[in-house]
């Protein structure tokens, strides 16, 4: 296996997701549940936890929360359970009002936050031709993206650009050229029914169309069929993400008991490609994170990916 830092694979765990019902699926909701789920993933090799927040009222845990106090409690619980871990906070909201995610970013000051980089008609169709839910627009106009980036700049948070389609991938380079950001990190989201499919051939093109040298990863949504594309991600040098936000299925088709098993399978994809797993400090170096004192970092690391 290669010991070159740039060759190491960063593993991200998508801990819980947006609307999955904890009564039906093994998704964590409370700070203690989030911490336990994070620890499983951390022990399996995850350096980054991608965090969605849930309402803490009994019976309401399937709904998202933008309460800064909930953000702080979840952040603290995960950090106590996983020394040195990197938090990647979600920011996705529909509509122009971004006050919820902004308040959470300012309270937690995460090292990374998702930045949804373009709009998408969010659709799913059933076998009988009816919509699985009312068609909706996940709106991420340029002014909304810029407003989110401005807050991230204020808090020292690096954006991870979530790209749901090829045109969105190409837009990210324009954001840098326009001066909206000086940091590029791509997340190719594949598997949304009205977005990019989980397809290894398409993945090769996405890597080609990103800005040269920029770090990238994939978010693959689906069942057992996603795992060959996770392997393709590892083989092509991408960073790796999974968790119960993205799938409940292991490579053998069995349902997972939680995040730990999924991250173990993801780590195996990296090893199959001859890549070592990055520690949190190594992940910071690869991503060019300026880890603040509040997270216990010993120094400011220099990014290796321009």
C-alpha positions as CSV (number, residue, x, y, z in Angstrom):
1,X,0.0,0.0,0.0
2,X,1.1,3.6,-0.7
3,X,2.2,5.7,2.3
4,X,2.1,8.9,0.2
5,X,-0.3,11.3,2.1
6,X,-2.0,12.4,-1.1
7,X,-2.8,8.8,-1.9
8,X,-4.5,8.1,1.4
9,X,-8.3,7.8,1.5
10,X,-10.4,10.0,3.7
11,X,-13.5,8.2,5.0
12,X,-16.6,10.3,5.8
13,X,-19.6,8.9,7.6
14,X,-23.1,10.4,6.8
15,X,-24.5,9.7,10.2
16,X,-28.3,10.1,9.9
17,X,-29.7,12.1,7.0
18,X,-32.7,14.4,6.6
19,X,-36.1,12.6,7.0
20,X,-35.5,8.9,7.6
21,X,-37.8,7.7,10.3
22,X,-35.9,6.3,13.3
23,X,-38.9,4.0,14.1
24,X,-38.3,2.2,10.8
25,X,-34.5,2.4,10.2
26,X,-31.4,2.5,12.4
27,X,-30.7,6.2,12.3
28,X,-29.5,8.2,15.3
29,X,-31.4,11.2,16.6
30,X,-30.3,12.3,20.1
31,X,-26.8,13.6,20.9
32,X,-26.0,10.4,22.7
33,X,-27.2,8.3,19.8
34,X,-25.3,10.5,17.3
35,X,-22.1,10.1,19.4
36,X,-22.5,6.3,19.6
37,X,-23.0,6.0,15.9
38,X,-20.1,8.3,15.2
39,X,-17.8,6.3,17.5
40,X,-18.7,3.1,15.5
41,X,-17.7,4.8,12.3
42,X,-14.6,6.5,13.8
43,X,-13.4,3.1,15.1
44,X,-13.9,1.7,11.5
45,X,-11.7,4.5,10.0
46,X,-14.0,7.6,9.5
47,X,-12.2,10.9,10.0
48,X,-15.2,13.1,9.1
49,X,-18.8,13.0,10.4
50,X,-21.4,14.6,8.1
51,X,-24.0,15.8,10.5
52,X,-27.8,16.5,10.0
53,X,-29.7,17.7,13.0
54,X,-33.0,16.2,14.1
55,X,-35.8,17.5,16.3
56,X,-35.4,16.3,19.9
57,X,-39.1,16.2,20.9
58,X,-40.4,12.7,21.4
59,X,-42.1,11.4,18.2
60,X,-40.5,14.2,16.1
61,X,-37.1,12.7,15.5
62,X,-37.8,12.1,11.8
63,X,-37.9,15.9,11.2
64,X,-34.9,18.2,10.7
65,X,-33.9,20.8,13.3
66,X,-32.0,24.1,12.9
67,X,-31.8,24.8,16.6
68,X,-28.3,26.1,17.3
69,X,-28.4,24.5,20.8
70,X,-29.1,21.1,19.3
71,X,-26.2,21.7,16.9
72,X,-23.9,22.5,19.8
73,X,-25.1,19.5,21.9
74,X,-24.6,17.1,19.0
75,X,-21.2,18.6,18.1
76,X,-20.0,18.3,21.6
77,X,-21.2,14.8,22.0
78,X,-19.5,13.6,18.8
79,X,-16.2,15.3,19.6
80,X,-16.1,13.8,23.1
81,X,-16.7,10.4,21.7
82,X,-14.3,10.8,18.8
83,X,-11.1,12.6,19.7
84,X,-9.8,14.8,16.8
85,X,-12.8,14.1,14.5
86,X,-13.7,16.6,11.8
87,X,-17.3,17.8,11.7
88,X,-19.0,18.5,8.3
89,X,-22.4,20.2,9.0
90,X,-25.3,20.1,6.6
91,X,-26.8,23.4,5.3
92,X,-29.5,22.3,2.8
93,X,-32.7,24.2,3.0
94,X,-35.5,24.9,0.4
95,X,-36.3,28.6,-0.2
96,X,-34.4,31.8,0.3
97,X,-34.3,31.8,4.1
98,X,-30.9,30.4,5.2
99,X,-31.1,31.8,8.8
100,X,-31.4,28.3,10.3
101,X,-28.2,26.8,8.8
102,X,-26.4,30.1,9.3
103,X,-27.2,30.1,13.0
104,X,-25.9,26.6,13.4
105,X,-22.7,27.3,11.5
106,X,-22.0,30.3,13.6
107,X,-22.7,28.4,16.8
108,X,-20.7,25.3,16.0
109,X,-18.1,26.8,13.6
110,X,-17.4,23.4,11.9
111,X,-14.3,22.8,9.9
112,X,-16.4,21.8,6.9
113,X,-19.9,22.5,5.8
114,X,-21.8,21.2,2.8
115,X,-22.5,23.9,0.2
116,X,-25.2,22.8,-2.3
117,X,-23.8,24.2,-5.5
118,X,-26.8,24.3,-7.8
119,X,-30.5,23.7,-8.2
120,X,-32.3,20.4,-8.9
121,X,-35.8,19.3,-9.6
122,X,-36.0,16.8,-6.8
123,X,-38.3,14.0,-8.3
124,X,-39.1,10.3,-7.8
125,X,-41.6,8.4,-9.8
126,X,-43.4,5.2,-8.7
127,X,-44.1,2.2,-10.8
128,X,-47.7,3.3,-11.4
129,X,-46.5,6.6,-12.8
130,X,-47.5,8.7,-9.8
131,X,-45.0,10.9,-8.0
132,X,-43.5,9.4,-4.8
133,X,-43.8,12.9,-3.4
134,X,-45.0,16.2,-4.8
135,X,-42.4,17.5,-7.3
136,X,-40.2,20.0,-5.6
137,X,-37.3,22.3,-6.6
138,X,-34.2,22.2,-4.4
139,X,-33.3,25.8,-5.1
140,X,-29.7,26.9,-4.8
141,X,-29.4,30.0,-6.9
142,X,-26.0,31.8,-7.1
143,X,-27.0,34.5,-4.6
144,X,-28.0,31.8,-2.1
145,X,-24.8,29.9,-2.6
146,X,-22.7,33.1,-2.2
147,X,-24.6,34.0,1.0
148,X,-23.7,30.6,2.4
149,X,-20.1,30.9,1.3
150,X,-19.8,34.3,2.9
151,X,-20.9,32.9,6.3
152,X,-18.5,30.0,5.9
153,X,-15.6,32.4,5.2
154,X,-16.6,34.3,8.4
155,X,-16.5,31.2,10.6
156,X,-13.3,29.7,9.0
157,X,-15.4,26.8,7.5
158,X,-14.3,25.1,4.3
159,X,-17.2,24.5,1.8
160,X,-17.7,21.0,0.4
161,X,-19.6,21.6,-2.9
162,X,-22.5,19.2,-3.3
163,X,-23.0,18.5,-7.1
164,X,-26.1,16.8,-8.2
165,X,-25.6,17.1,-12.0
166,X,-22.8,17.7,-14.5
167,X,-23.7,21.4,-15.0
168,X,-23.4,21.9,-11.3
169,X,-19.9,20.3,-11.3
170,X,-18.9,22.8,-14.0
171,X,-20.4,25.8,-12.1
172,X,-18.1,25.2,-9.1
173,X,-15.1,26.3,-11.0
174,X,-16.9,29.5,-12.0
175,X,-17.5,30.3,-8.3
176,X,-13.8,30.3,-7.7
177,X,-13.1,32.3,-10.8
178,X,-15.7,34.9,-9.7
179,X,-14.0,35.2,-6.3
180,X,-16.9,33.6,-4.3
181,X,-14.5,31.0,-2.8
182,X,-10.8,30.2,-2.8
183,X,-11.3,26.5,-1.8
184,X,-12.6,23.8,-4.1
185,X,-13.7,20.4,-2.8
186,X,-16.2,18.4,-4.8
187,X,-18.9,15.9,-3.7
188,X,-20.4,14.1,-6.6
189,X,-23.9,13.1,-5.5
190,X,-25.1,10.2,-7.5
191,X,-28.3,8.2,-7.1
192,X,-31.0,10.9,-6.8
193,X,-33.6,9.8,-9.3
194,X,-33.7,13.2,-11.1
195,X,-29.9,13.7,-10.8
196,X,-26.8,11.8,-11.8
197,X,-27.1,8.0,-11.7
198,X,-24.7,5.8,-9.8
199,X,-22.5,5.0,-12.8
200,X,-18.8,4.3,-12.9
201,X,-18.5,5.5,-16.5
202,X,-20.1,8.8,-15.6
203,X,-17.8,9.1,-12.6
204,X,-14.7,9.2,-14.9
205,X,-16.1,12.1,-16.7
206,X,-17.0,14.0,-13.5
207,X,-13.4,13.7,-12.4
208,X,-12.3,15.1,-15.8
209,X,-14.6,18.1,-15.5
210,X,-13.6,19.2,-12.1
211,X,-11.0,21.9,-11.6
212,X,-7.5,20.2,-11.9
213,X,-6.1,19.0,-8.7
214,X,-9.2,19.6,-6.6
215,X,-10.1,17.0,-3.9
216,X,-13.3,15.1,-4.7
217,X,-15.5,12.4,-3.2
218,X,-18.7,10.6,-4.1
219,X,-22.0,10.3,-2.2
220,X,-23.8,7.2,-3.6
221,X,-27.4,6.8,-2.8
222,X,-29.0,3.4,-3.4
223,X,-28.8,-0.3,-2.4
224,X,-26.2,-3.0,-3.1
225,X,-25.5,-1.6,-6.6
226,X,-23.6,1.4,-5.2
227,X,-20.7,-0.6,-4.0
228,X,-18.9,-1.2,-7.3
229,X,-19.0,2.6,-7.8
230,X,-17.5,3.1,-4.3
231,X,-14.7,0.8,-5.5
232,X,-14.3,2.9,-8.7
233,X,-14.1,6.0,-6.5
234,X,-11.3,4.4,-4.5
235,X,-9.5,3.2,-7.6
236,X,-9.7,6.7,-9.2
237,X,-8.2,8.4,-6.2
238,X,-11.4,9.9,-4.7
239,X,-12.4,10.3,-1.1
240,X,-15.1,8.0,0.2
241,X,-18.4,8.5,2.0
242,X,-21.2,6.3,3.2
243,X,-23.6,6.0,6.1
244,X,-27.2,5.3,6.9
245,X,-28.1,8.7,5.3
246,X,-27.1,7.2,1.9
247,X,-27.8,3.4,2.2
248,X,-28.9,0.6,4.5
249,X,-27.3,-2.1,2.4
250,X,-23.9,-3.8,2.6
251,X,-22.0,-5.0,-0.5
252,X,-23.4,-8.6,0.0
253,X,-26.9,-7.2,-0.1
254,X,-27.6,-7.6,3.6
255,X,-29.1,-4.7,5.6
256,X,-26.6,-2.9,7.8
257,X,-27.0,-2.7,11.6
258,X,-25.6,0.8,11.5
259,X,-22.8,3.1,10.4
260,X,-19.9,1.0,11.7
261,X,-20.5,-1.9,9.2
262,X,-20.9,0.5,6.3
263,X,-17.6,2.3,7.1
264,X,-15.8,-1.0,7.5
265,X,-17.0,-1.9,4.0
266,X,-15.9,1.5,2.7
267,X,-12.4,1.0,4.2
268,X,-12.1,-2.3,2.4
269,X,-12.7,-0.5,-0.9
270,X,-9.8,1.8,-0.1
271,X,-7.6,-1.2,0.8
272,X,-8.6,-3.0,-2.4
273,X,-7.2,0.0,-4.3
274,X,-3.9,-0.2,-2.3
275,X,-4.7,2.9,-0.3
276,X,-4.2,3.6,3.4
277,X,-6.9,5.2,5.5
278,X,-6.3,8.8,6.5
279,X,-6.3,9.8,10.1
280,X,-8.1,13.0,11.1
281,X,-4.9,14.9,11.2
282,X,-3.9,13.5,7.8
283,X,-7.4,14.4,6.4
284,X,-6.9,18.0,7.6
285,X,-3.6,18.2,5.7
286,X,-5.1,16.7,2.5
287,X,-8.1,19.0,2.6
288,X,-6.1,22.1,3.6
289,X,-8.2,22.7,6.7
290,X,-7.2,25.5,9.1
291,X,-8.2,23.7,12.3
292,X,-9.1,26.2,14.9
293,X,-8.0,26.0,18.6
294,X,-11.5,25.2,19.6
295,X,-11.1,21.8,18.1
296,X,-7.8,21.1,19.9
297,X,-5.6,21.3,16.8
298,X,-2.0,21.7,17.5
299,X,-1.1,23.7,14.4
300,X,-2.5,25.1,11.1
301,X,-1.9,22.6,8.4
302,X,-1.1,23.4,4.9
303,X,-3.3,22.0,2.1
304,X,-1.8,19.6,-0.3
305,X,-4.6,19.9,-2.9
306,X,-4.7,23.3,-4.6
